[in-house]
Structures are given as structure tokens and as C-alpha cells.
């Protein structure tokens, strides 16, 4: 699945990474525990989370994640957005809760990953 499709399915706004919308995303993970993301998530995964702090960006960078989707209508502050921009990590936000956002992507064919 392409990031463009993720954006459309989740009716998401792109905060960073408009230039990367044609990149492929092989799998997704919904998680708010960054320690679990570090321990169990495969690289190039899409992370869906309700956390909007710097740890999310650092975790995405360390695990070479495809992108981060903030759920429940939460938007990170400008400092976090700038961190992602500097690291080339696409960011999205959607109004959908974590459970529904993951379900929509799964129903559209995006594979899940344990985290």
C-alpha cells in the first residue's frame, strides 16, 4: 500500500512528507508503548499512535519506520513536526481512534504486525 492510500483511507492530513506519498508501506502497527515498538516492530512499518511526543519521532528514526500516523485528532506541536521534517519521517494525523484507524487499513489490505 502507498502512503497516499493510507492518507485517503484515514482521511488524514499530511503534516510532513507530501513528497513521499508514493512510497510503499508493507505493514502497520498500532501502539502507544514506544518500548514495544522498539522491541517488536519491523523496519518500514507504519506506526499509528496516540502519543505526540519526541519519543515517537526518535523511535521512528531508530526503527526506520515508513511514517507515523497520529490518531484521535491529536496533532503534535511544531517542535515535533520540525524534528520529523529534519529526519525525513512522514507524519499524518487523523480523527479516527487507534482501533478504527487500524481496522480501516487492515480492511483495505494492509498487513498488520505485532507490537
Order of alpha helices (4+ residues) and beta strands (2+ residues): alpha-beta-beta-alpha-beta-alpha-beta-alpha-beta-alpha-beta
